[in-house]
Amino acid sequence: MTYSVAVVGLGAMGMGAALSCVNAGLDTYGVDLDEKLLAKLKAAGAKGVAKNAAEFADNLDAVVLLVVNAKQVNQVLFAENGLASQLKPGTVVMVSSTISAQDAKEISQKLTELNLIMLDAPVSGGAAKAAVGEMTVMASGSEEAFAKLQPVLDAVASKVYNIGTEIGLGATVKIIHQLLAGVHIAAGAEAMALAAKAGIPLNLMYDVVTHAAGNSWMFENRMKHVVDGDYTPLSMVDIFVKDLGLVNDTAKSLKFPLHLASTAYSMFTEASNAGYGKEDDSAVIKIFSGIELPQKQEK
């Protein structure tokens, strides 16, 4: 019994998810605008790759969307000649981009009208976890959606949380998670900037924190980039401008104050405004003036 899945968006997380599907023996198709990424996935054993899923849409049992935002999700699915109109009825669409609960509900509504099924299923774990099929999925949707996506979920995730049947719950849990992720990076950057100002070597500071109680997963992962002076983007500053924007929009809709998330949002926005938007999100440390940061050592 073959099972066909297309992964749309082959960035850090999407490529990992697609490779995990290939490794699990699923008939895997990849969709992206970047020829290099398509070639990489094809070489790894994908059944097919294309800039547009039209040519294999009617073969698919499932689609996984790992594009950047709600606008791109809508474009892929519902633009002229969009993917949604080309899928066979009953195909399940796993929307794994970080989007607002409201956007998730609206996308689900449009898919339902086309006899398609949606799982509201944001993911976390970073590029490293995605590459080995160990993402965390926080999902909401019908039992049928979970059942139809089981082969994909088994392939890409080590942990799948079923948050309920209501579309939008998965999106909300991810947004609350991103509050922590963004604040942790901003706090880590502030601490390392203070260390730099005080003349403490950043590799020493990093070593102390990662062996002590002030550590966090984000500090350990991202402040290593600062120590190495390497801001090659795995996740960009602009992603956190978007995600902390969603955090603050969610709070606004609930009339709920978020002191730390608001500050972190301002910090990432300042970094983007200063020209660091396309650098790794740890580049938020560059907003602090009067400090010397490590430079990348050329090998």
Disulfide bonds with the S-S distance in Angstrom:
none
